[in-house]
Amino acid sequence: NNIPAFDMEVIESLKEMVGEEMVISVFEDFEKEAIEQINNTKAAYKNQNVSEIQKELHTLKGNSGTIGLMRIHEITKNIEVPAKVGDLTGFEDKIKALDAEFEYFTNNYRTLF
């Protein structure tokens, strides 16, 4: 998987549009919200609540794409799109990948600023 974690073009253009401080704040807000969305997704999986999984990940997918988090976006899409039709095949592996990628994001995004 050769997708970069961060799309620097997207992030640089965000910096130009709203300024670095604002982008840092957006990333911090994303981090807080994503923790909640990922936890809600895991809880929904325990209850086999497919529509809840889809709802939580739809937001995460959109937000991560908007701020240039390409790998989080891709992994989320790989869970969310099949979930729309009730398909949770490989959910546990995919959510592990999402956790690992989110941890990478959390540990590294501050180095971009």
DOGUFI-370979 format. One record per residue (C-alpha): y, z, x negated; residue in one letter. Coordinates in steps of 0.001 Angstrom, whole numbers, plus 500000, padded with zeros to 6 digits. Layout:
BEGIN
+--------+--------+--------+------+
!      y !      z !      x ! rest !
+--------+--------+--------+------+
!      Y !      Z !      X !    A !
...
+--------+--------+--------+------+
# end
This chain:
BEGIN
+--------+--------+--------+------+
!      y !      z !      x ! rest !
+--------+--------+--------+------+
! 500000 ! 500000 ! 500000 !    N !
! 503066 ! 498733 ! 498145 !    N !
! 505661 ! 499826 ! 500654 !    I !
! 508366 ! 501883 ! 498928 !    P !
! 509079 ! 505338 ! 500377 !    A !
! 512809 ! 504662 ! 500495 !    F !
! 514523 ! 501395 ! 501352 !    D !
! 517467 ! 501709 ! 498980 !    M !
! 519317 ! 498789 ! 500556 !    E !
! 519351 ! 500556 ! 503904 !    V !
! 520332 ! 503874 ! 502326 !    I !
! 523117 ! 502328 ! 500216 !    E !
! 524558 ! 500550 ! 503234 !    S !
! 524473 ! 503814 ! 505216 !    L !
! 526361 ! 505492 ! 502350 !    K !
! 528961 ! 502716 ! 502450 !    E !
! 529331 ! 502993 ! 506219 !    M !
! 529557 ! 506750 ! 506706 !    V !
! 529783 ! 508254 ! 503220 !    G !
! 527282 ! 510112 ! 501095 !    E !
! 527871 ! 513581 ! 502605 !    E !
! 527169 ! 512254 ! 506082 !    M !
! 523987 ! 510498 ! 504957 !    V !
! 522732 ! 513708 ! 503316 !    I !
! 523370 ! 515520 ! 506583 !    S !
! 521499 ! 512801 ! 508514 !    V !
! 518519 ! 513193 ! 506167 !    F !
! 518565 ! 516980 ! 506585 !    E !
! 518637 ! 516633 ! 510376 !    D !
! 515825 ! 514090 ! 510209 !    F !
! 513773 ! 516530 ! 508131 !    E !
! 514185 ! 519348 ! 510705 !    K !
! 513421 ! 517092 ! 513658 !    E !
! 510465 ! 515431 ! 511963 !    A !
! 508798 ! 518793 ! 511269 !    I !
! 508992 ! 519526 ! 514977 !    E !
! 507829 ! 516045 ! 516004 !    Q !
! 504842 ! 516139 ! 513639 !    I !
! 503857 ! 519637 ! 514815 !    N !
! 504211 ! 518592 ! 518466 !    N !
! 502071 ! 515533 ! 517736 !    T !
! 499300 ! 517680 ! 516247 !    K !
! 499426 ! 520051 ! 519231 !    A !
! 499288 ! 517080 ! 521611 !    A !
! 496259 ! 515743 ! 519743 !    Y !
! 494447 ! 519064 ! 520185 !    K !
! 495075 ! 518698 ! 523932 !    N !
! 494229 ! 514970 ! 523841 !    Q !
! 497654 ! 514311 ! 525347 !    N !
! 498100 ! 510685 ! 524361 !    V !
! 501415 ! 510169 ! 526158 !    S !
! 502929 ! 513161 ! 524337 !    E !
! 501730 ! 511819 ! 520977 !    I !
! 503240 ! 508468 ! 521792 !    Q !
! 506558 ! 510013 ! 522888 !    K !
! 506968 ! 512216 ! 519803 !    E !
! 506021 ! 509462 ! 517366 !    L !
! 508127 ! 506825 ! 519087 !    H !
! 511227 ! 508854 ! 518207 !    T !
! 510027 ! 509580 ! 514675 !    L !
! 509222 ! 505903 ! 514146 !    K !
! 512681 ! 504822 ! 515286 !    G !
! 514571 ! 507451 ! 513318 !    N !
! 512634 ! 506927 ! 510085 !    S !
! 513137 ! 503161 ! 510330 !    G !
! 516872 ! 503518 ! 510897 !    T !
! 517414 ! 505582 ! 507750 !    I !
! 515150 ! 503518 ! 505510 !    G !
! 512046 ! 505690 ! 505267 !    L !
! 509661 ! 502782 ! 505111 !    M !
! 506359 ! 504562 ! 504530 !    R !
! 506940 ! 507247 ! 507179 !    I !
! 507940 ! 504443 ! 509552 !    H !
! 504817 ! 502427 ! 508776 !    E !
! 502365 ! 505350 ! 509042 !    I !
! 503984 ! 506505 ! 512281 !    T !
! 503792 ! 503000 ! 513726 !    K !
! 500067 ! 502884 ! 512856 !    N !
! 499484 ! 505946 ! 515055 !    I !
! 502046 ! 505307 ! 517782 !    E !
! 501257 ! 501685 ! 518639 !    V !
! 497502 ! 502240 ! 519305 !    P !
! 498346 ! 505531 ! 521106 !    A !
! 500253 ! 503469 ! 523694 !    K !
! 496902 ! 502191 ! 524914 !    V !
! 495135 ! 505535 ! 524438 !    G !
! 493559 ! 504641 ! 521102 !    D !
! 493523 ! 507584 ! 518684 !    L !
! 491006 ! 506120 ! 516232 !    T !
! 491417 ! 507619 ! 512767 !    G !
! 494146 ! 509951 ! 514023 !    F !
! 493219 ! 512793 ! 511675 !    E !
! 493338 ! 510626 ! 508545 !    D !
! 496573 ! 508999 ! 509651 !    K !
! 498240 ! 512333 ! 510378 !    I !
! 497131 ! 513569 ! 506924 !    K !
! 498795 ! 510514 ! 505428 !    A !
! 501922 ! 511254 ! 507471 !    L !
! 501950 ! 514877 ! 506284 !    D !
! 501603 ! 513779 ! 502658 !    A !
! 504336 ! 511172 ! 503012 !    E !
! 506643 ! 513611 ! 504791 !    F !
! 506103 ! 516114 ! 501979 !    E !
! 506980 ! 513389 ! 499464 !    Y !
! 510146 ! 512637 ! 501441 !    F !
! 511115 ! 516339 ! 501611 !    T !
! 510601 ! 516817 ! 497869 !    N !
! 512429 ! 513663 ! 496814 !    N !
! 515201 ! 512600 ! 499159 !    Y !
! 517831 ! 514762 ! 497490 !    R !
! 517350 ! 512790 ! 494270 !    T !
! 518858 ! 509755 ! 496028 !    L !
! 522302 ! 511371 ! 496182 !    F !
+--------+--------+--------+------+
# end
